[in-house]
Amino acid sequence: MQALISLMILLLLVVTPIWPAHASSDTFGLCKFVADNARKSLPIRVDKLTEMTNVTCVSLSNKVVLVYIAEVNLTKDYLSAIDLRALKPAILNTWCSDPSMRRTLEVFDVNYRYYLQDGLFIGNIELKKTECRGSK
């Protein structure tokens, strides 16, 4: 878990210094810019079972979402051992408390999508700025 949080901070530290000031008027373009730069550091091993393999952007219902794709090295037999909901509080706390990550979350939502190595989707964690304390 700590490795995942460290990875998120690393990816944003790489991107934040080159965040274009004019990009706020084009949210999808900004998201693509962030994803393209973060993707240069991938793949990154998060822990012994998880590898962050891709970052992309999607537009859903007039909302731009930064999507992190992770591959989990487990078989279908062990899926019951994964509780993605248990990971969300720590991940959300990191996004809400780190100023550079919070700035990103204020511009677009963040979604972590988890897949097995064979491509089977196993779940996701959605983060929205409204979930941060003191958010409007």
GROMACS elastic network, one bead per residue, 0.5 to 0.9 nm:
[ bonds ]
;  ai    aj funct       b0    kb
    1     4     6  0.51275   500
    1     5     6  0.64745   500
    1     6     6  0.86668   500
    1    46     6  0.80719   500
    1    47     6  0.76157   500
    1    87     6  0.74076   500
    1    90     6  0.81214   500
    1    91     6  0.84917   500
    2     5     6  0.51400   500
    2     6     6  0.61258   500
    2     7     6  0.85445   500
    2    46     6  0.87113   500
    2    47     6  0.87859   500
    2    90     6  0.88957   500
    3     7     6  0.60538   500
    3     8     6  0.86651   500
    3    45     6  0.85088   500
    3    46     6  0.53096   500
    3    47     6  0.61414   500
    4     7     6  0.50171   500
    4     8     6  0.62897   500
    4     9     6  0.87282   500
    4    45     6  0.88104   500
    4    46     6  0.52282   500
    4    47     6  0.73237   500
    4    50     6  0.88174   500
    4    52     6  0.89248   500
    4    91     6  0.80768   500
    5     8     6  0.51673   500
    5     9     6  0.63416   500
    5    10     6  0.86242   500
    5    46     6  0.87275   500
    5    90     6  0.80080   500
    5    91     6  0.64573   500
    5    94     6  0.68279   500
    5    95     6  0.88753   500
    6     9     6  0.51796   500
    6    10     6  0.60879   500
    6    11     6  0.86470   500
    6    46     6  0.84862   500
    7    11     6  0.61306   500
    7    12     6  0.86271   500
    7    44     6  0.77764   500
    7    45     6  0.86382   500
    7    46     6  0.67221   500
    7    52     6  0.87437   500
    8    11     6  0.52410   500
    8    12     6  0.63092   500
    8    13     6  0.85785   500
    8    91     6  0.88103   500
    8    94     6  0.85949   500
    8    95     6  0.84925   500
    8   101     6  0.83725   500
    9    12     6  0.52340   500
    9    13     6  0.59953   500
    9    14     6  0.86017   500
    9    94     6  0.83405   500
    9    95     6  0.86523   500
    9    98     6  0.82425   500
    9   100     6  0.85769   500
    9   101     6  0.73472   500
   10    13     6  0.51013   500
   10    14     6  0.62802   500
   10    15     6  0.88008   500
   11    14     6  0.52957   500
   11    15     6  0.65295   500
   11    16     6  0.87599   500
   11    37     6  0.84120   500
   11    38     6  0.54399   500
   11    39     6  0.85394   500
   11    41     6  0.73543   500
   12    16     6  0.56844   500
   12    17     6  0.87891   500
   12    34     6  0.81690   500
   12    38     6  0.72989   500
   12   100     6  0.70832   500
   12   101     6  0.65919   500
   12   104     6  0.84921   500
   13    16     6  0.54184   500
   13    17     6  0.69975   500
   13   100     6  0.76536   500
   13   101     6  0.87042   500
   14    17     6  0.68486   500
   14    18     6  0.78848   500
   14    37     6  0.75035   500
   14    38     6  0.69858   500
   14    41     6  0.86676   500
   15    18     6  0.56502   500
   15    19     6  0.62894   500
   15    33     6  0.85283   500
   15    34     6  0.60049   500
   15    35     6  0.86029   500
   15    37     6  0.60824   500
   15    38     6  0.64614   500
   16    19     6  0.50545   500
   16    20     6  0.88150   500
   16    34     6  0.81565   500
   16   100     6  0.67181   500
   16   101     6  0.86319   500
   16   104     6  0.86702   500
   17    20     6  0.86046   500
   18    21     6  0.88863   500
   18    34     6  0.89725   500
   19    22     6  0.88444   500
   19    23     6  0.77795   500
   19    30     6  0.79896   500
   19    33     6  0.80551   500
   19    34     6  0.75444   500
   20    23     6  0.54499   500
   20    24     6  0.81235   500
   20    30     6  0.78886   500
   20    33     6  0.88007   500
   21    24     6  0.68829   500
   22    25     6  0.66258   500
   22    26     6  0.81883   500
   23    26     6  0.53703   500
   23    27     6  0.68291   500
   23    28     6  0.89983   500
   23    29     6  0.69491   500
   23    30     6  0.53799   500
   23    33     6  0.89395   500
   24    27     6  0.57717   500
   24    29     6  0.86857   500
   24    30     6  0.68047   500
   24   107     6  0.78410   500
   25    29     6  0.87767   500
   25    30     6  0.85383   500
   26    29     6  0.52545   500
   26    30     6  0.61391   500
   26    31     6  0.86629   500
   27    30     6  0.50453   500
   27    31     6  0.61378   500
   27    32     6  0.85929   500
   27    63     6  0.89019   500
   27    64     6  0.68583   500
   27   107     6  0.70413   500
   27   108     6  0.74967   500
   28    32     6  0.61270   500
   28    33     6  0.85135   500
   28    57     6  0.73345   500
   28    58     6  0.79128   500
   28    59     6  0.73801   500
   28    63     6  0.88138   500
   28    64     6  0.59803   500
   28    65     6  0.84121   500
   28   108     6  0.86794   500
   29    32     6  0.50671   500
   29    33     6  0.61161   500
   29    34     6  0.86700   500
   30    34     6  0.62007   500
   30    35     6  0.85567   500
   30   107     6  0.88646   500
   31    34     6  0.51056   500
   31    35     6  0.60787   500
   31    36     6  0.84599   500
   31    56     6  0.79924   500
   31    57     6  0.60764   500
   31    58     6  0.87085   500
   31    64     6  0.74090   500
   31    65     6  0.76404   500
   31    66     6  0.62836   500
   31   104     6  0.88436   500
   31   107     6  0.85407   500
   31   108     6  0.75296   500
   32    35     6  0.50186   500
   32    36     6  0.58769   500
   32    37     6  0.84966   500
   32    56     6  0.68154   500
   32    57     6  0.59354   500
   32    58     6  0.89351   500
   32    66     6  0.82198   500
   33    36     6  0.51898   500
   33    37     6  0.62722   500
   33    38     6  0.85757   500
   34    37     6  0.53556   500
   34    38     6  0.60726   500
   34    39     6  0.84757   500
   34    55     6  0.87934   500
   34    56     6  0.87481   500
   34    66     6  0.84509   500
   35    38     6  0.50532   500
   35    39     6  0.58492   500
   35    40     6  0.87631   500
   35    54     6  0.84891   500
   35    55     6  0.52704   500
   35    56     6  0.53578   500
   35    57     6  0.69157   500
   35    66     6  0.72346   500
   35    67     6  0.83117   500
   35    68     6  0.87141   500
   36    39     6  0.51785   500
   36    40     6  0.68154   500
   36    55     6  0.75013   500
   36    56     6  0.75457   500
   37    40     6  0.54989   500
   37    41     6  0.77087   500
   38    41     6  0.57682   500
   38    42     6  0.72485   500
   38    54     6  0.86144   500
   38    55     6  0.69190   500
   39    42     6  0.51969   500
   39    43     6  0.77751   500
   39    53     6  0.81906   500
   39    54     6  0.61186   500
   39    55     6  0.57807   500
   39    56     6  0.82107   500
   40    43     6  0.83970   500
   41    44     6  0.69764   500
   42    45     6  0.86699   500
   42    51     6  0.88646   500
   42    52     6  0.67319   500
   42    53     6  0.58556   500
   42    54     6  0.66366   500
   42    55     6  0.85023   500
   43    51     6  0.65896   500
   43    52     6  0.55286   500
   43    54     6  0.70163   500
   44    50     6  0.87946   500
   44    51     6  0.56182   500
   44    52     6  0.52895   500
   44    53     6  0.68404   500
   45    48     6  0.73502   500
   45    49     6  0.82264   500
   45    50     6  0.62035   500
   45    52     6  0.63135   500
   45    53     6  0.86503   500
   46    49     6  0.76778   500
   46    50     6  0.53534   500
   46    51     6  0.52839   500
   46    52     6  0.65852   500
   46    70     6  0.89357   500
   47    50     6  0.52894   500
   47    51     6  0.70860   500
   48    51     6  0.82338   500
   48    73     6  0.81885   500
   49    71     6  0.81854   500
   49    72     6  0.54775   500
   49    74     6  0.71203   500
   50    70     6  0.65433   500
   50    71     6  0.56771   500
   50    73     6  0.62511   500
   50   114     6  0.88684   500
   51    69     6  0.86653   500
   51    70     6  0.55339   500
   51    71     6  0.52814   500
   51    72     6  0.65925   500
   51    73     6  0.81937   500
   52    55     6  0.82628   500
   52    68     6  0.71708   500
   52    69     6  0.59566   500
   52    71     6  0.63516   500
   52    72     6  0.88842   500
   53    68     6  0.78707   500
   53    69     6  0.57336   500
   53    70     6  0.55328   500
   53    71     6  0.66538   500
   54    67     6  0.82129   500
   54    68     6  0.59901   500
   54    70     6  0.71118   500
   55    66     6  0.72123   500
   55    67     6  0.55653   500
   55    69     6  0.59961   500
   56    65     6  0.84663   500
   56    66     6  0.60495   500
   56    67     6  0.51980   500
   56    68     6  0.66504   500
   56    69     6  0.80649   500
   57    64     6  0.69326   500
   57    65     6  0.56217   500
   57    67     6  0.56803   500
   57    68     6  0.87387   500
   58    63     6  0.83369   500
   58    64     6  0.58655   500
   58    65     6  0.53674   500
   58    66     6  0.68128   500
   58    67     6  0.73344   500
   59    62     6  0.62298   500
   59    63     6  0.55278   500
   59    65     6  0.61546   500
   60    63     6  0.51729   500
   60    64     6  0.62904   500
   60    65     6  0.72348   500
   61    64     6  0.83144   500
   63   108     6  0.70936   500
   63   109     6  0.76379   500
   64   107     6  0.82583   500
   64   108     6  0.53847   500
   64   109     6  0.65475   500
   64   110     6  0.87596   500
   65   108     6  0.54880   500
   65   110     6  0.54668   500
   65   111     6  0.67345   500
   66   105     6  0.89622   500
   66   108     6  0.66876   500
   66   109     6  0.61654   500
   66   111     6  0.61758   500
   66   112     6  0.85556   500
   67   109     6  0.85238   500
   67   110     6  0.58826   500
   67   112     6  0.58199   500
   67   113     6  0.70660   500
   68   110     6  0.77089   500
   68   111     6  0.61815   500
   68   113     6  0.61507   500
   68   114     6  0.85488   500
   69   111     6  0.85330   500
   69   112     6  0.60534   500
   69   113     6  0.50097   500
   69   114     6  0.61572   500
   69   115     6  0.76624   500
   70   112     6  0.72264   500
   70   113     6  0.61236   500
   70   115     6  0.62316   500
   70   116     6  0.85084   500
   71   113     6  0.85855   500
   71   114     6  0.58578   500
   71   116     6  0.55360   500
   71   117     6  0.58641   500
   71   119     6  0.81772   500
   72    75     6  0.87765   500
   72   114     6  0.67576   500
   72   115     6  0.59709   500
   72   117     6  0.63150   500
   72   122     6  0.89932   500
   73   115     6  0.88447   500
   73   116     6  0.62467   500
   73   117     6  0.60955   500
   74    77     6  0.79357   500
   74    78     6  0.63196   500
   74    79     6  0.72649   500
   74   116     6  0.64460   500
   74   117     6  0.75711   500
   75    78     6  0.57089   500
   75    79     6  0.70156   500
   75   116     6  0.71947   500
   75   117     6  0.82891   500
   75   118     6  0.88656   500
   76    79     6  0.53672   500
   76    80     6  0.85006   500
   76   116     6  0.79042   500
   76   120     6  0.87565   500
   77    80     6  0.75620   500
   78    81     6  0.56554   500
   78    82     6  0.76292   500
   79    82     6  0.55274   500
   79    83     6  0.86141   500
   79   122     6  0.78045   500
   80    83     6  0.74598   500
   82    85     6  0.89080   500
   82    86     6  0.88778   500
   82   122     6  0.89245   500
   83    86     6  0.56007   500
   83    87     6  0.73115   500
   84    87     6  0.52751   500
   84    88     6  0.68332   500
   84   114     6  0.89034   500
   84   123     6  0.71158   500
   84   124     6  0.71447   500
   84   125     6  0.69334   500
   85    88     6  0.54362   500
   85    89     6  0.79857   500
   85   124     6  0.86714   500
   85   125     6  0.72534   500
   86    89     6  0.68981   500
   86    90     6  0.83466   500
   87    90     6  0.60008   500
   87    91     6  0.64141   500
   87    92     6  0.87225   500
   87   125     6  0.82747   500
   88    91     6  0.51168   500
   88    92     6  0.58237   500
   88    93     6  0.83654   500
   88   125     6  0.64662   500
   88   126     6  0.82220   500
   88   127     6  0.82643   500
   89    92     6  0.51597   500
   89    93     6  0.60120   500
   89    94     6  0.86507   500
   90    93     6  0.50676   500
   90    94     6  0.63016   500
   90    95     6  0.87748   500
   91    94     6  0.52269   500
   91    95     6  0.63754   500
   91    96     6  0.86902   500
   91   127     6  0.86329   500
   92    95     6  0.50969   500
   92    96     6  0.60241   500
   92    97     6  0.84503   500
   92   127     6  0.65998   500
   92   128     6  0.86645   500
   92   131     6  0.78446   500
   92   132     6  0.74620   500
   93    96     6  0.51348   500
   93    97     6  0.58830   500
   93    98     6  0.83511   500
   93   132     6  0.76578   500
   94    97     6  0.53431   500
   94    98     6  0.59092   500
   94   101     6  0.76967   500
   94   102     6  0.84818   500
   95    98     6  0.58381   500
   95    99     6  0.80952   500
   95   100     6  0.83902   500
   95   101     6  0.50687   500
   95   102     6  0.53821   500
   95   103     6  0.88524   500
   95   104     6  0.85113   500
   95   105     6  0.70787   500
   95   127     6  0.84705   500
   95   129     6  0.88772   500
   95   132     6  0.83380   500
   96    99     6  0.74970   500
   96   101     6  0.69686   500
   96   102     6  0.50263   500
   96   103     6  0.87795   500
   96   105     6  0.78086   500
   96   129     6  0.76423   500
   96   131     6  0.83358   500
   96   132     6  0.54404   500
   96   133     6  0.77160   500
   97   100     6  0.88941   500
   97   101     6  0.77535   500
   97   102     6  0.66723   500
   97   132     6  0.84012   500
   98   101     6  0.53424   500
   98   102     6  0.59361   500
   98   103     6  0.85622   500
   99   102     6  0.50574   500
   99   103     6  0.61169   500
   99   104     6  0.87534   500
  100   103     6  0.51277   500
  100   104     6  0.65348   500
  100   105     6  0.88317   500
  101   104     6  0.51252   500
  101   105     6  0.62647   500
  101   106     6  0.86635   500
  102   106     6  0.60744   500
  102   107     6  0.87727   500
  102   129     6  0.76737   500
  102   132     6  0.86915   500
  103   106     6  0.51551   500
  103   107     6  0.67104   500
  104   107     6  0.53347   500
  104   108     6  0.64909   500
  104   109     6  0.82638   500
  104   110     6  0.87280   500
  105   108     6  0.52881   500
  105   109     6  0.56802   500
  105   110     6  0.67389   500
  105   127     6  0.78682   500
  105   128     6  0.66745   500
  105   129     6  0.55377   500
  106   109     6  0.75292   500
  106   128     6  0.79778   500
  106   129     6  0.54752   500
  106   130     6  0.86855   500
  107   129     6  0.83875   500
  108   128     6  0.77000   500
  108   129     6  0.80040   500
  109   126     6  0.75008   500
  109   127     6  0.58579   500
  109   129     6  0.69302   500
  110   125     6  0.82871   500
  110   126     6  0.60070   500
  110   127     6  0.50763   500
  110   128     6  0.66581   500
  111   124     6  0.67630   500
  111   125     6  0.56335   500
  111   127     6  0.60942   500
  111   128     6  0.87841   500
  112   123     6  0.84206   500
  112   124     6  0.52872   500
  112   125     6  0.50456   500
  112   126     6  0.64982   500
  112   127     6  0.84526   500
  113   121     6  0.76318   500
  113   122     6  0.79186   500
  113   123     6  0.60834   500
  113   125     6  0.66899   500
  113   126     6  0.86521   500
  114   120     6  0.86301   500
  114   121     6  0.61278   500
  114   122     6  0.56288   500
  114   123     6  0.54338   500
  114   124     6  0.58425   500
  114   125     6  0.85470   500
  115   118     6  0.77616   500
  115   119     6  0.55885   500
  115   120     6  0.53432   500
  115   122     6  0.53484   500
  115   123     6  0.73062   500
  115   124     6  0.89824   500
  116   119     6  0.53437   500
  116   120     6  0.52125   500
  116   121     6  0.65662   500
  116   122     6  0.69145   500
  117   120     6  0.73288   500
  121   124     6  0.85213   500
  127   130     6  0.85700   500
  127   131     6  0.71370   500
  128   131     6  0.55695   500
  128   132     6  0.75927   500
  129   132     6  0.55547   500
  129   133     6  0.88129   500
  129   135     6  0.65307   500
  129   136     6  0.80721   500
  130   133     6  0.76733   500
  130   134     6  0.83969   500
  130   135     6  0.54133   500
  130   136     6  0.63094   500
  131   134     6  0.88431   500
  131   135     6  0.72285   500
  132   135     6  0.55337   500
  132   136     6  0.88699   500
  133   136     6  0.88425   500
